[in-house]
Amino acid sequence: MTVNVSGAETQPAMLIELNYKSGKPVYLQLVDQVKAAVASGALAAGDPLPSIRPLAERLRVNRNTVAKAYEELESQGIIESLPGKGSFVRQPKSPLRKEIRHELLAREIDQSVVAAHHLQVSREDFLELVRERYEQFEQRRDSAQSIQKETR
């Protein structure tokens, strides 16, 4: 399931894609995607995150799932929650932003490479699949951004 969400009407939408068949808990998928959005600059310091209840409704998950993701993001120093105001992206604490992004991505790629090996997918087929998936993601993102611009 792919959902566009934003913390405020004036904020750009963030694309959240949940895969219920992946075996990875939904709250961790949400954590990873918020972290990736922050690392990529799609979410900047001070940007609001959607409130727990509306986000849970949009994603069609239990509120506790979103709350658990937000708690994890807060414990990792990615967001801060201000009582009565909401949750916001924190100022990055490390100048190693690019290196951290690459490290996070490298872990994900390593898992995919191992899976490709076990599934006997050739290097060429694997790289082509990555290109195709990246292009599909860009198309979904661009479509979501154009829809959001039309609704403003």
Phi, psi and omega in degrees: 000132179245130183225138172269130179225153172213156182278340180207159182301329183273354182272146175294148180288147175250134181273122177244126180239118180254137178240103184288348181260002186285339185088349178268132181305142183302319182296326178287327175298317179296316178302310182299321183287325175293318178299318179294321179295322178291315181296325182279346182094357178297327172243128182251164178306132180092345179295138178280147171263156178300150175296154186301309185298308180298323179294316178301319179294317180295322181276349183059048176232167178293144178303325181297330178295313179293318179300319179295320177297315180296321177298318179295316178297323179291319180294334178273357178079017181277320180232166171228141179253128179249118182308129178081352182243328179121194180248139185225152176289132180277161173296135177295141183264345187241137175283356183271035186305313181295317180296322179293317178301315181295321179296315179298316180292321180300321178298316180295318180295318179304317179296320180292322179296317179297316178299318179298319178299313181294330180271004179057044176266128182293161179301315181297315179295322179298311181295323177294319178297319178299314178301314180299315181295322179295318178296319178298319178299313180299321178296316178297317180297313180297320178296316180297319180293321180290324176296318180295321179296323180293331182275355180277000000 
